Amino acid sequence: MKRLFDVIVSLLTLIVLSPVVGVTALLIRSKIGSPVLFKQQRPGFKEKPFNVYKFRSMTDERDANGELLPDDVRLTSFGKVVRKLSLDELPQLLNVLKGDMSFVGPRPLLMEYLPLYSEQQARRHDARPGITGWAQVNGRNAISWEEKFELDVWYVENWSFWLDIKILFMTVLKVFKSEGISQDGQATMTKFEGNIASSGKGDVQ
């Protein structure tokens, strides 16, 4: 039922929102530049890697050593609007249609985090990653990594079709309220460095 729902709704949503997708792509091309899409390998179901797609909200500005500048420097004013309205997530409808992702599930994070998870935290990969999830509607980037992983694992252990529907409705409300977009003092979210989160910079779009 979950997969059938994902295929039908992602296809219909792509058709209905195609004008929004097109206009957003053109604006990103004009205001931020090419490429329009941000593509990065992430771990999916059972930690199988896949390429996640998002609209870009940051520039690729680097320092003298070729290292990316901090997120708050690269995140443009237009990029902030894109994130506030969650327009950056629209290309992930293609990931859902392909079967890499689901509408609801733990968010796909960085490959480099895999060896840092505890055995319990790693259970978040026992479900397909999602565009939205239980952690997203209960704090998103405003909560700690530990709290986020606890919510992800709770979802995996308590999944039901009606829980997914509830999360989708809660997501719509969160988008309108623009809650939890970033962590306090950060442009996005600090980098996960193990079971005790510490500050750092990392492109976790």
Backbone hydrogen bonds in HBPLUS format (Angstrom, degrees):
<---DONOR---> <-ACCEPTOR-->    atom                        ^
c    i                          cat <-CA-CA->   ^        H-A-AA   ^      H-
h    n   atom  resd res      DA  || num        DHA   H-A  angle D-A-AA Bond
n    s   type  num  typ     dist DA aas  dist angle  dist       angle   num
A0005-PHE N   A0001-MET O   2.92 MM   4  6.04 159.2  1.97 148.2 154.0     1
A0006-ASP N   A0002-LYS O   2.98 MM   4  6.22 156.6  2.04 144.7 151.2     2
A0007-VAL N   A0003-ARG O   2.99 MM   4  6.26 163.7  2.02 156.0 158.7     3
A0008-ILE N   A0004-LEU O   3.08 MM   4  6.23 176.5  2.08 155.3 156.4     4
A0009-VAL N   A0005-PHE O   2.94 MM   4  5.90 167.1  1.96 153.7 157.7     5
A0010-SER N   A0006-ASP O   2.94 MM   4  5.75 156.8  1.99 141.9 149.3     6
A0011-LEU N   A0007-VAL O   3.15 MM   4  6.12 159.4  2.19 142.9 148.5     7
A0012-LEU N   A0008-ILE O   3.04 MM   4  6.24 165.0  2.07 149.4 153.8     8
A0013-THR N   A0009-VAL O   2.82 MM   4  5.87 158.1  1.87 146.6 153.5     9
A0014-LEU N   A0010-SER O   2.95 MM   4  6.04 156.4  2.00 144.0 149.9    10
A0015-ILE N   A0011-LEU O   3.15 MM   4  6.38 153.6  2.22 144.1 150.9    11
A0016-VAL N   A0012-LEU O   2.92 MM   4  6.17 168.8  1.94 154.4 157.2    12
A0017-LEU N   A0013-THR O   2.82 MM   4  5.80 162.8  1.85 150.8 156.1    13
A0018-SER N   A0015-ILE O   3.45 MM   3  5.29 164.6  2.48  99.2 103.2    14
A0020-VAL N   A0017-LEU O   2.97 MM   3  5.20 114.5  2.41 104.8 120.8    15
A0021-VAL N   A0017-LEU O   2.87 MM   4  6.16 161.7  1.91 161.5 167.7    16
A0022-GLY N   A0018-SER O   2.90 MM   4  6.03 159.9  1.94 148.5 153.7    17
A0023-VAL N   A0019-PRO O   2.97 MM   4  6.15 166.5  1.99 151.4 154.4    18
A0024-THR N   A0020-VAL O   2.93 MM   4  6.00 164.3  1.96 149.6 154.6    19
A0025-ALA N   A0021-VAL O   3.00 MM   4  6.12 158.5  2.05 146.0 151.8    20
A0026-LEU N   A0022-GLY O   3.07 MM   4  6.32 158.1  2.12 147.3 152.9    21
A0027-LEU N   A0023-VAL O   2.96 MM   4  6.20 159.1  2.00 152.7 158.3    22
A0028-ILE N   A0024-THR O   2.95 MM   4  6.15 158.3  2.00 151.2 157.0    23
A0029-ARG N   A0025-ALA O   2.97 MM   4  6.15 158.6  2.02 146.7 152.9    24
A0030-SER N   A0026-LEU O   3.00 MM   4  6.22 146.0  2.11 140.8 149.9    25
A0031-LYS N   A0027-LEU O   2.81 MM   4  5.94 163.3  1.83 153.9 158.1    26
A0032-ILE N   A0028-ILE O   2.80 MM   4  5.23 157.3  1.85 140.0 146.5    27
A0033-GLY N   A0028-ILE O   2.92 MM   5  6.28 153.9  1.99 150.8 154.8    28
A0056-ARG N   A0036-VAL O   2.98 MM  20  5.84 166.3  2.00 162.0 158.0    29
A0038-PHE N   A0054-LYS O   2.60 MM  16  5.07 172.2  1.61 158.1 161.1    30
A0054-LYS N   A0038-PHE O   2.96 MM  16  5.07 143.7  2.09 143.3 152.6    31
A0040-GLN N   A0052-VAL O   3.23 MM  12  5.55 154.9  2.30 145.4 152.9    32
A0052-VAL N   A0040-GLN O   2.89 MM  12  5.55 166.7  1.91 155.6 151.1    33
A0042-ARG N   A0050-PHE O   2.79 MM   8  5.58 162.6  1.82 166.7 170.8    34
A0050-PHE N   A0042-ARG O   2.89 MM   8  5.58 147.1  2.00 155.8 166.5    35
A0044-GLY N   A0048-LYS O   2.67 MM   4  4.96 149.0  1.76 123.1 134.1    36
A0047-GLU N   A0044-GLY O   2.88 MM   3  4.89 138.0  2.06 138.5 129.0    37
A0048-LYS N   A0045-PHE O   3.20 MM   3  5.77 168.4  2.21 115.8 119.3    38
A0046-LYS N   A0125-HIS O   2.76 MM  79  5.19 169.9  1.77 160.4 157.7    39
A0055-PHE N   A0088-ASP O   2.99 MM  33  4.39 157.0  2.04 121.1 128.0    40
A0059-THR N   A0074-ARG O   2.98 MM  15  5.05 151.3  2.06 126.6 133.3    41
A0069-LEU N   A0061-GLU O   3.01 MM   8  5.98 165.4  2.03 148.9 145.9    42
A0063-ASP N   A0067-GLU O   2.78 MM   4  5.47 152.9  1.85 151.1 157.3    43
A0066-GLY N   A0063-ASP O   2.98 MM   3  5.32 163.0  2.01 115.2 119.0    44
A0073-VAL N   A0070-PRO O   3.00 MM   3  5.48 145.4  2.12 112.2 122.4    45
A0074-ARG N   A0070-PRO O   3.20 MM   4  6.54 154.5  2.27 151.4 159.0    46
A0075-LEU N   A0071-ASP O   2.81 MM   4  5.80 141.0  1.96 157.8 166.7    47
A0080-LYS N   A0076-THR O   2.92 MM   4  6.27 142.0  2.06 145.5 155.1    48
A0081-VAL N   A0077-SER O   3.34 MM   4  6.70 147.9  2.45 139.0 146.1    49
A0081-VAL N   A0078-PHE O   3.10 MM   3  5.15 119.8  2.47  95.8 110.3    50
A0082-VAL N   A0078-PHE O   2.99 MM   4  6.34 158.2  2.04 151.0 157.2    51
A0083-ARG N   A0079-GLY O   2.97 MM   4  6.22 155.0  2.03 147.3 153.4    52
A0084-LYS N   A0080-LYS O   2.84 MM   4  5.98 156.4  1.89 144.4 151.8    53
A0085-LEU N   A0081-VAL O   3.03 MM   4  6.20 155.7  2.09 151.4 155.8    54
A0087-LEU N   A0082-VAL O   2.86 MM   5  5.14 138.6  2.04 159.4 161.8    55
A0086-SER N   A0083-ARG O   2.95 MM   3  4.69 152.2  2.02  98.4 107.3    56
A0089-GLU N   A0086-SER O   3.30 MM   3  5.71 157.0  2.36 106.2 112.4    57
A0090-LEU N   A0087-LEU O   3.18 MM   3  5.57 160.8  2.22 113.0 118.4    58
A0092-GLN N   A0089-GLU O   2.93 MM   3  5.63 152.1  2.01 122.7 131.4    59
A0093-LEU N   A0090-LEU O   3.00 MM   3  5.81 168.8  2.01 125.7 128.9    60
A0094-LEU N   A0091-PRO O   3.03 MM   3  5.77 153.3  2.10 117.1 123.0    61
A0095-ASN N   A0092-GLN O   2.99 MM   3  4.84 116.5  2.41  90.4 106.2    62
A0096-VAL N   A0092-GLN O   2.96 MM   4  6.35 149.1  2.06 146.8 155.1    63
A0097-LEU N   A0093-LEU O   2.94 MM   4  6.16 158.4  1.99 143.2 149.0    64
A0098-LYS N   A0094-LEU O   2.94 MM   4  6.14 151.4  2.03 145.5 152.9    65
A0099-GLY N   A0095-ASN O   3.09 MM   4  6.20 129.3  2.36 134.2 146.5    66
A0100-ASP N   A0095-ASN O   2.95 MM   5  5.19 130.6  2.21 159.6 159.9    67
A0101-MET N   A0095-ASN O   3.25 MM   6  5.45 155.0  2.31 115.6 114.2    68
A0099-GLY N   A0096-VAL O   3.11 MM   3  5.11 134.2  2.33  96.0 108.8    69
A0102-SER N   A0129-PRO O   2.78 MM  27  6.07 153.5  1.85 154.5 163.1    70
A0131-ILE N   A0102-SER O   3.14 MM  29  6.74 135.9  2.34 147.0 158.5    71
A0131-ILE N   A0103-PHE O   3.18 MM  28  5.16 125.4  2.50 101.3 114.0    72
A0132-THR N   A0103-PHE O   3.06 MM  29  6.31 160.6  2.09 155.1 160.8    73
A0105-GLY N   A0132-THR O   2.89 MM  27  6.30 150.7  1.98 148.8 158.3    74
A0130-GLY N   A0106-PRO O   3.02 MM  24  5.49 144.9  2.15 111.7 121.9    75
A0113-TYR N   A0110-LEU O   3.13 MM   3  5.58 160.6  2.17 110.9 116.9    76
A0114-LEU N   A0111-MET O   3.17 MM   3  5.79 157.1  2.22 117.6 123.2    77
A0116-LEU N   A0113-TYR O   2.79 MM   3  5.24 150.6  1.88 120.0 130.1    78
A0122-ALA N   A0118-SER O   2.97 MM   4  6.15 150.6  2.05 152.9 160.3    79
A0123-ARG N   A0120-GLN O   3.08 MM   3  5.53 157.3  2.13 111.0 118.2    80
A0124-ARG N   A0121-GLN O   3.17 MM   3  6.06 170.1  2.18 123.1 125.4    81
A0125-HIS N   A0122-ALA O   3.15 MM   3  6.02 171.2  2.16 121.9 124.7    82
A0126-ASP N   A0123-ARG O   2.92 MM   3  5.31 158.8  1.97 118.9 119.7    83
A0136-GLN N   A0133-GLY O   3.06 MM   3  5.13 119.4  2.45  95.6 110.8    84
A0137-VAL N   A0133-GLY O   3.18 MM   4  6.56 149.3  2.28 152.6 159.8    85
A0138-ASN N   A0135-ALA O   3.22 MM   3  5.03 152.2  2.30  95.8 103.9    86
A0140-ARG N   A0135-ALA O   2.97 MM   5  5.74 157.7  2.02 144.7 143.3    87
A0142-ALA N   A0139-GLY O   2.86 MM   3  5.29 156.9  1.92 144.1 141.5    88
A0141-ASN N   A0180-GLY O   2.92 MM  39  5.32 151.7  2.00 158.0 151.2    89
A0148-LYS N   A0144-SER O   2.98 MM   4  6.19 157.6  2.03 148.8 155.6    90
A0149-PHE N   A0145-TRP O   2.90 MM   4  6.17 160.2  1.94 156.4 160.5    91
A0150-GLU N   A0146-GLU O   3.03 MM   4  6.23 153.5  2.10 145.2 152.6    92
A0151-LEU N   A0147-GLU O   3.06 MM   4  6.31 155.1  2.13 147.4 153.4    93
A0152-ASP N   A0148-LYS O   2.95 MM   4  6.24 151.7  2.03 145.3 153.9    94
A0153-VAL N   A0149-PHE O   2.95 MM   4  6.16 165.9  1.97 152.4 154.7    95
A0154-TRP N   A0150-GLU O   2.98 MM   4  6.13 152.6  2.05 141.3 149.6    96
A0155-TYR N   A0151-LEU O   3.01 MM   4  6.25 152.8  2.09 144.3 150.9    97
A0156-VAL N   A0152-ASP O   3.10 MM   4  6.48 157.9  2.15 148.0 153.3    98
A0157-GLU N   A0153-VAL O   2.99 MM   4  6.24 156.5  2.05 151.4 157.2    99
A0158-ASN N   A0154-TRP O   2.94 MM   4  6.01 128.7  2.21 142.3 155.8   100
A0158-ASN N   A0155-TYR O   3.15 MM   3  5.12 136.1  2.35  96.2 108.5   101
A0163-LEU N   A0160-SER O   3.14 MM   3  5.10 127.1  2.44  94.0 107.8   102
A0164-ASP N   A0160-SER O   3.15 MM   4  6.53 153.7  2.22 148.5 154.8   103
A0165-ILE N   A0161-PHE O   3.11 MM   4  6.51 154.7  2.18 145.1 151.7   104
A0166-LYS N   A0162-TRP O   3.01 MM   4  6.18 157.7  2.06 141.0 146.9   105
A0167-ILE N   A0163-LEU O   2.92 MM   4  6.19 158.3  1.97 150.8 156.5   106
A0168-LEU N   A0164-ASP O   2.94 MM   4  6.20 155.1  2.00 151.7 158.3   107
A0169-PHE N   A0165-ILE O   3.08 MM   4  6.38 159.4  2.13 151.6 156.1   108
A0170-MET N   A0166-LYS O   2.95 MM   4  6.19 159.6  1.99 149.7 156.0   109
A0171-THR N   A0167-ILE O   2.82 MM   4  5.99 143.5  1.95 144.0 154.3   110
A0172-VAL N   A0168-LEU O   3.19 MM   4  6.50 154.2  2.26 146.0 150.7   111
A0173-LEU N   A0169-PHE O   3.31 MM   4  6.67 157.9  2.36 146.8 151.8   112
A0174-LYS N   A0170-MET O   2.96 MM   4  6.24 154.0  2.03 145.7 153.3   113
A0175-VAL N   A0171-THR O   2.89 MM   4  6.17 154.9  1.95 154.7 161.0   114
A0176-PHE N   A0172-VAL O   3.17 MM   4  6.45 160.0  2.21 147.6 152.1   115
A0177-LYS N   A0173-LEU O   2.99 MM   4  6.22 146.2  2.11 144.8 154.6   116
A0178-SER N   A0174-LYS O   2.74 MM   4  5.75 120.5  2.09 140.1 155.8   117
A0179-GLU N   A0174-LYS O   3.41 MM   5  5.68 153.7  2.48 141.1 148.1   118
A0178-SER N   A0175-VAL O   3.26 MM   3  4.96 139.7  2.43  90.6 101.9   119
A0183-GLN N   A0188-THR O   2.79 MM   5  6.01 151.6  1.86 153.5 162.7   120
A0186-GLN N   A0183-GLN O   2.92 MM   3  5.27 156.4  1.98 142.8 139.7   121
A0204-VAL N   A0202-GLY O   2.93 MM   2  5.80 120.5  2.29 113.7  96.8   122
